[in-house]
Amino acid sequence: MQLVSLHLPTLPGLPTHLYATNGLPLDLMFGMAEPEFANILSSIKPDLLIYDFLQPWAPLAASVQNIPAVEFITSSSTMTSFLFHHLKRPAGKKFVLVDSLVQEPSLDDENPDIVEWLNKKEKKSTVFVSFGSEYFHSKEDTEEIARGLEPSNINFIWVVRFPKDVERKLEETLPKGYLERVSDRGLAVERRARS
């Protein structure tokens, strides 16, 4: 496998230290990489391009160079079919169903306390709550999620994410005494965005 860097042009008012697309305007997210991406395709000439829905311009760039392209969709086949039908997308897209892409558990887990906590619960009794690596809730939204989980009477592991430049602690973000009240059935884990 060969990793290739995709360098984006600098723009006035766009901070150079950004590490993720979270919060970028859609025209910057979608369009800025297209010219450089076309150059990369031209230089490495891949046999196949696999892209996701955030790069709608990628298959067009590949098509110009006669490179076949496949869209990789992680949603369920039911939801994907519904959306394509509902939005009346042009016919001709073929769907190939693949199995789950869950990573095999590692024996040298970096969070043994979470595994230990989970081992004390019944099988299939715990809900994993996460909103992805690029979405950060406001303090108000986080409190609302906490208020929803507390009376639910279900076991849960909740990943609360903060941007790397935000100095906020988990205990300060959640309602007062929350971690103590849910400790028997709920586990909130703090994660910082990586650079």
PyMOL commands that set and color helices and strands:
alter all, ss='L'
color gray80, all
select helices_A, chain A and resi 26-31+34-44+58-64+77-86+112-119+139-152+170-173+178-181
alter helices_A, ss='H'
color red, helices_A
select strands_A, chain A and resi 49-51+69-71+126-129+155-162+186-192
alter strands_A, ss='S'
color yellow, strands_A
deselect
rebuild
show_as cartoon
